[in-house]
Amino acid sequence: MNFFETLFPVLETKFNVEKDASAHWDHSVIAKASVLRDLITFLKNDESSKMEMLLDIVGIDYLGFQDYESPRFAVEYVLKSISRPGNRVRVKVFVSEQDLEVPTISNLYPIANWQEREVYDQYGIIFTGHPDLRRILNHVEFEGHPLRKDYPAHRRQWLSTNDFLLPALEKRLESKGYKVVERSKEVLPNEDEYLTGSIQE
C-alpha cells in the first residue's frame, strides 16, 4: 500500500476532499477553498504526510476545454515531502469567474508569496490575506491577465514608467535595523507624476 492510499481516507474524512479523476500519473485531490488553509497546514505538519516543501502554485484556465462543465479556473498546489522522499501530493481548488478568491498560504510557505503573485498577475485570481498582492511579471500599467485563454495574444500594452520598488525595499531594510539617511528626487519621485508617466528628464 502506498502512502496516498493511507493518507486519502484521512483527508476525505477531515476535509471532505475528492480524488482528482483527471490525475492518472500522480496523487491529486480536489478541495474547497474554505478548507484549503487547514488542509495545507495538515499536509505540512502531520506525521502521516510531512509535506514540508511547496514546489509550485499554478493557475489553470479551462476555457474552451471540450465537454468541460466545472468552474473556469483552478489553482493547483504541488507539495513534496523532504523527510519521506518520493511522496508528493497535488491539491486543486476550483475558482469561478464570479468568485475569484482563494485564501493565501504565504504564511505557511514563504515561497507562496511570490508564487501567488504570479498566479494573480497572469490569471487575476485573488489570494485573500496576501501581504503584498501586486503584479510580479507584468509592469505596473499592464491591463488584463495574459495567461487567460481569452486574452488577445497580439495585444500591445502601453508602458510609460517603471514600477517604483524602492519604498518596499527601504521598508524591509528599516525592519532589519538599517537606516536610510538620504533620499534624492530620483529615488523618491512624486507619486502622481510617477504613476502618470509624466516625469521629464
C-alpha positions in Angstrom: 0.0 0.0 0.0 1.5 3.4 -1.0 1.4 6.4 1.3 -1.5 8.0 -0.6 -3.8 5.0 -0.1 -3.4 5.5 3.7 -3.5 9.3 3.5 -6.5 9.9 1.3 -9.2 8.4 3.7 -7.9 10.8 6.4 -8.1 13.8 4.1 -11.6 12.7 2.9 -12.9 12.4 6.4 -11.3 15.6 7.8 -11.5 17.9 4.8 -14.2 16.4 2.5 -11.7 16.2 -0.4 -12.2 14.1 -3.6 -9.8 12.3 -5.7 -9.0 14.1 -9.0 -10.3 11.8 -11.7 -8.2 13.6 -14.3 -4.9 12.7 -12.4 -3.5 9.5 -14.0 0.1 9.8 -13.1 0.3 11.3 -9.6 -1.7 11.8 -6.4 -4.1 14.7 -6.6 -7.1 15.8 -4.5 -9.8 18.4 -5.1 -10.6 20.6 -2.2 -12.9 23.6 -1.5 -11.3 27.0 -0.9 -12.9 27.2 2.5 -10.8 24.3 3.8 -7.6 25.0 1.9 -5.6 26.6 4.6 -6.5 23.8 7.2 -5.8 21.1 4.6 -2.4 22.6 3.6 -1.5 23.0 7.3 -2.3 19.4 7.9 -0.4 18.1 4.9 2.7 20.2 6.0 2.7 19.2 9.7 1.0 15.9 10.2 3.3 12.9 10.6 1.3 10.9 8.1 2.3 13.3 5.3 5.0 15.8 6.2 4.8 17.8 3.0 7.5 20.3 4.1 8.1 21.7 0.6 5.8 23.7 -1.6 7.1 23.1 -5.1 4.7 25.3 -7.0 1.4 27.1 -7.2 -0.1 27.2 -10.7 -3.2 28.6 -12.3 -5.3 26.8 -14.9 -7.9 28.3 -17.3 -10.2 25.6 -18.6 -12.0 28.0 -21.1 -12.5 26.1 -24.4 -11.9 22.6 -22.9 -14.2 20.1 -24.7 -17.2 18.9 -22.6 -15.9 20.8 -19.5 -18.6 21.9 -17.1 -16.7 22.8 -13.8 -15.7 26.4 -12.9 -13.5 28.1 -15.4 -10.3 28.4 -13.3 -8.4 26.3 -10.9 -5.4 26.8 -8.6 -3.1 23.8 -8.0 -0.6 23.4 -5.2 2.2 20.9 -5.7 3.6 19.6 -2.4 6.5 17.3 -1.6 7.8 15.6 1.5 11.5 16.1 2.3 11.6 13.6 5.2 9.8 11.0 3.1 11.4 11.3 -0.4 9.2 10.4 -3.3 5.9 11.4 -1.6 4.1 14.1 -3.4 0.5 15.4 -3.5 -1.3 18.0 -5.6 -4.2 20.0 -4.2 -6.6 21.5 -6.7 -9.1 24.3 -5.9 -11.7 25.3 -8.5 -12.4 29.1 -8.8 -15.3 30.6 -10.7 -15.3 33.8 -12.6 -17.9 35.2 -10.2 -15.7 34.5 -7.1 -12.0 34.7 -7.9 -10.8 34.4 -4.3 -8.6 31.8 -2.7 -7.1 32.2 0.8 -3.3 32.9 0.9 -0.9 30.3 2.3 2.0 32.7 2.2 2.4 32.4 6.0 2.7 28.6 5.8 5.3 28.5 3.0 7.2 31.8 2.4 7.8 30.9 -1.3 4.0 31.1 -1.8 4.2 34.9 -1.5 5.9 35.0 -5.0 4.0 32.1 -6.5 0.6 33.6 -5.5 1.6 36.9 -7.0 2.5 35.2 -10.3 -0.9 33.4 -10.5 -2.6 36.7 -9.6 -0.7 38.6 -12.3 -1.2 36.0 -15.0 -4.8 34.9 -14.2 -6.4 37.5 -12.0 -7.1 35.1 -9.1 -7.1 37.0 -5.8 -5.3 35.4 -2.8 -7.1 36.9 0.2 -4.9 37.8 3.1 -1.7 38.1 1.0 0.6 40.7 2.4 1.6 42.3 -0.9 -0.6 41.1 -3.8 0.6 43.0 -6.8 2.0 42.2 -10.2 5.3 40.4 -10.4 6.0 39.7 -14.1 4.0 42.3 -15.9 4.5 46.1 -15.5 2.5 48.4 -13.3 0.3 49.7 -16.1 -0.4 46.3 -17.6 -4.2 45.7 -18.2 -5.7 42.2 -18.1 -4.1 38.8 -17.4 -2.1 37.3 -20.3 -2.5 33.6 -19.5 -6.2 33.7 -19.6 -7.4 31.9 -22.8 -9.4 34.9 -24.0 -6.6 37.4 -23.7 -5.7 38.7 -27.2 -2.3 37.3 -27.9 -1.1 40.1 -30.1 -2.4 43.0 -27.9 0.2 45.7 -27.3 0.4 47.3 -23.9 1.5 50.9 -23.2 4.3 51.4 -20.7 5.2 55.0 -19.7 7.1 54.4 -16.5 8.8 51.7 -14.4 7.3 50.1 -11.3 8.6 52.0 -8.3 10.0 49.3 -6.0 12.3 51.3 -3.7 9.8 52.1 -0.9 9.2 48.4 -0.3 12.9 47.7 -0.3 13.6 50.6 2.1 10.8 49.4 4.4 12.3 46.0 4.5 15.8 47.3 5.2 14.5 49.5 8.0 12.7 46.5 9.5 16.1 44.8 9.7 17.7 47.8 11.6 19.1 49.8 8.7 18.5 53.5 8.4 18.0 55.4 5.1 19.9 58.6 5.7 19.2 60.5 2.5 16.8 60.2 -0.5 17.3 62.1 -3.7 14.4 63.1 -6.0 15.5 60.4 -8.4 14.7 57.6 -5.9 11.7 59.3 -4.3 9.7 60.9 -7.2 6.3 62.5 -6.7 3.8 59.6 -6.8 1.3 61.4 -9.0 4.0 62.2 -11.6 5.3 58.7 -11.4 2.0 56.9 -11.9 1.0 59.1 -14.9 4.4 58.7 -16.5 5.0 62.5 -16.7 8.5 62.6 -15.2 10.7 64.6 -17.6 14.5 64.1 -18.0 
